[in-house]
């Protein structure tokens, strides 16, 4: 394998490993917790109000609050209820917006402040499985009210749900992370292989363009008349002719074999017969075939030669015969 080919495979493998690492870290450290939280909030939203209020009461007890009423006070809205609690000295009013569809604004904070005045509560907490908008958060901060929306509610209530419920949610989140990790690893491998195969072709094209540009800019060199006369026979001798004799044709074949043997992706090129060129390779057909045809096209007498493409080492490919041009 040539230096360019080796370096492209190293770069491709390194890029694949880096992309796979980033994908796995994102899927397990970011996406998996988000999936678990979304499933947990759906499970909370599916609870009846009494069940939801019981879990909230257990969570509030861990924070030093206990029930100060005979039970949850539920208004006309079956998904919006209040719990009156105390820490021993002060009353707390918890307003619960039970449902995933809530998008709380500043009006929800104003509503809670009015209810606190009526209940004689000095502190307030607003809970929902939904989402609190920025204006709600700003109004809550100004009134000293704590807002617990979906982003914080699931970690707070998760320990108080039945164990089989939380275990099922966690299992489903892990299964999704594993499935997406497999897809991401396949994509990273495909990316690495694409870089390894295409990079040598791109480097070859980039290297050829500056050389062609330099030759075109330089233009034909001026030669003294006498020198031009002396070199004219040599130029005619090196010109490629359409119908060469046997010695010239053999020289053309040697030139082709030497040139192709130095091409990236080709390990050896030689003539098996007068009309059959054999190619030993470690590159793909897509990589080496255009380079072979480019070289053969330079020699009109050899354009229709049959090319024997031997399989790459270690592959299960069969020997293939192709022609760049037919008669």
N, C-alpha and C positions, 0 to 999 in steps of 0.2 A: 504494500500500500504506500502511495506517495506521501510526501510531507503534507501537501494541501489536503489530501483525502483524510489522513490521520487527524490533522488539526480540526477539520470540519466535524468528524465524528466525536472528538473530545468536546468541542463546543456544543454540539447538538445534545450529547448526554448531559453536560452540565446545565444547559438551559432547561432540559426536560426535568432534571432533578430539582432545580430551583422553582420552576412553575408548579411541580407537584407538591413541594413543601409549602409554598404559599397557599395553594388551594386547600390542602389538608388542614393547615392552621386556621384558615378562615372558616371552613366548614365545621370544625369541631369547637373552636373557641368563640366564634361569633354567631354563625348560623344555627348551630345546634341549640344554644340557650334561647335564641329568638323563637325557634320552632317550639321548644318546650313551653315557653311563656305563652305563646299564642294558643296552644292546645290547653294549657292550664286555665287560661281566662275563659275559654269556651266551656270547660267543665264547670267553672264557677257560675257562669251565666245560666247554665242548665239547671242549677239547683233551685229548689223552691225557696221563697223568701225566708221562711222559718229556719230552714237548714243553713242558708247563707248567714242569717243573723246569729245563729248559734256559733258558727265558725268565727265570725267577727268578734263575738263576745269572748271566746277563748283566746284569740290573738290579743285583744285589749287587756285581758287579765295579765298577760305576760309583760305588759307595759305599766302595770300597777293601777289599772282602771277596773272598776266593777260596776255592775248594773245598779242604777239608782231609780229605776221605775219597775213597774209590774211586768213589763214586757215591751217588745218593740212597738213603737207608735207608727202606724201605717196610715198614710193619707189616702186621698182619692186615687192617686197613681199607684198601681200595685207594684211598680218597680222602683218607687222612690219612697223610702221610709227613714225614720229617725230613731236613734237609740240615745237615751239619757243615761250618762255614766258619771262617776265621781272618783276622784283620787283620795278622798277622805276630807279634803278641805274645799275643793272647788268642783263645780259642776262642769261636765263636758257634754256637748251635744254632737253626736255623730250623724251626719246626713249621708245616706247610702243610695246611690244611683245604680240600681241593680240591672245591668244589661250592657252588651257590647257596643250598642249603637250610640251611646252618649258621647257628645262633643261639648264639654262644659266650657261656658264663657263666664264673663264677669257677673252676669245676672244670677248664676247659680251661687256665687259667693254672697251677693246681696241678699238672696233668699235665705241663706243659712244665717247671716247676721241678724235678720229679722226674727227668725225662729229662736235664736239664742237669747234675744231680748225677752221674748215671751216665756221661755223656759227658765230664765234666770241663770243661764250658763255663761261662764266667763271665757271658756275655750271651745273651739270647734274643730272638727275633723270632717273632711269631705272625701268619701270613698266612692270609686266606680271602677268597673272593668273596662270602661271606655277610655277616653283621652281628654285631658285638660288642656285647653288652649293657652296661649301666652297671656292673654288679657286676664284669664282666670287666675293664673299663677301670680301675676302682678297684683291683682286685687287681694288675693289670699295673703300675700306677703305684707301688704299694707294693713290688713285687719288682724294679722297674727293667727291666721287659720292654716292648719296643715292640710295639704291636698295629697291623697294617695290614689293615683290612677293606675292603669294597667301595668305600667312599667315598674311600679313598686308593689302593687297589690299581690301579684302572684308569689313573690318571695316571702311576703308577710304571712299569707294564708296557707301556703303549701304544707307546712308541718302539721296542720290541723285537719287535712283531708285524709280520708281512709288510705291505708298503705297500698292497697291494690290499685286504687285510682292513680296515685302518683307514680307507682311502679310502671303501670301501663303507659302513662304519658312519657316517662323517661325512656322506656324501651322503644317506643315509636320514634322519638327524636333521634335516638342512637341509630336505629335502623335506617332512617332517612339519611343521616350523616354518612353511614357506611356506603349506601347506594350511590350517593352523590360523589363520594370520594373515589369510588371505582370509575365513575364516568370521568372525573377530573384527571385521574392517573392515566386513563386511556388518551385523553386529549393532550396531556403533557408529553406522552410518548410520541404521539403523532407529530407534535410540534418539533420535538427533537430530531425525529427522522427526516422531516422536511428540511430542516436547517442543514443536517449532515449531507443530504443528497444535493440540495440546490446551491450551497455555498461554493463548492469547487467550480461549478459552472459559472457562477457570477464572478468569481475571482479571475477565471480565465478570460471572460469577456472584458472585464475592467482592465486587465493587463494588456490586452490586445489593442484597445482603443488608443491609449497614449502613444504606442509605437506607430500606429497608422497615422495619427495626427502629426507626429514628429516628421515622418517621411514626407507627408503631403506639404508641410510647411517648409521643409528644406528645399524641395523642388529638385530638378535635375542638376547635377554638378557640372560646372563648366570644365571641359577637357580641351587642352591644346590640340590643334588640328593633327599634329604628328602623332600624339598619344592616342587620339581617337582612331586613327587609321590602324595603329598597332593592336588596339584592343578589340576592334570590330570582329575579327575571326573568333576570338574567345567568346564574345557575346552570342554570336550565331551558334557556337558549339553548345552553349548552355541553354539555349532556347528550347522550350517544350514543343515538339512537333506532333502532328496528328498521326502520322504513319511512320513510326521509328523502325529502324532495323533491329535485329535480335540483340545486338550488344547494347544499343541505346535503351531498348525496352527493359533489359535486365538491370540497367543502371537506374531507370525510373522505379522499378520494383524495389531495389535496395534503398533508394531514397525514401519511398513510402514506408517501408518497414522500420527504418531508423526513426523517422519522424513520429509515427504512431506509437512506437515503443516508449517514447518519452512523454506521451499524453497522459494526464491524470485519469485514472480509472482503467488504463490499459497496462498490463504487466509485460506483454510480449506480442509482437506482430511479425509474422513471417509468411512466405509464399510456399504453399504446399505443392501447387502445380503452377503452370504458367497463367492459369485463369482463376485460381483459388487462393484467397488471402485468409490466413488463419489468425484469429484474435484471441489471446488469453487475457482475461480481464478480472478485475475485482470491483468494477463499477456497474451500475445498472444499464439496461439497454437505452433508456432515455438519456443517460449521461454520455455514453461512448458513441452511439450510432451517429449523431450529427457530426461529431468530430471525424469519424472514419470517412463519411461521405464527403465532407469538406476537402479532405486530402485527396481522395480518389478523383473528385471532380476536376482537379488541376491537371490531370493527365487524360486527354481525350481517348487515348488508346486503351485505358484501363478503367474507364467509367462503368463499364458493364461487368466488371469482374465479380465473381461470386465470393461472398464473405462468409466464412465459417466462424460463428460466435460460440466459443466454448463456454460452458456454465461457470459461474463464479465458484471459488473454492468453498466447500461446505454446504452448497445449496443443492436443491433437488431439481434444478432447471435442466432441461434437455439441450443438446447441441442444436443450434439454429443456423440456417443458411438464408442469407438475404442478399439483395442487390440494391445498390443506390439508384441505378438506371437500368432499364431494359433496352434492347435494340430498337 
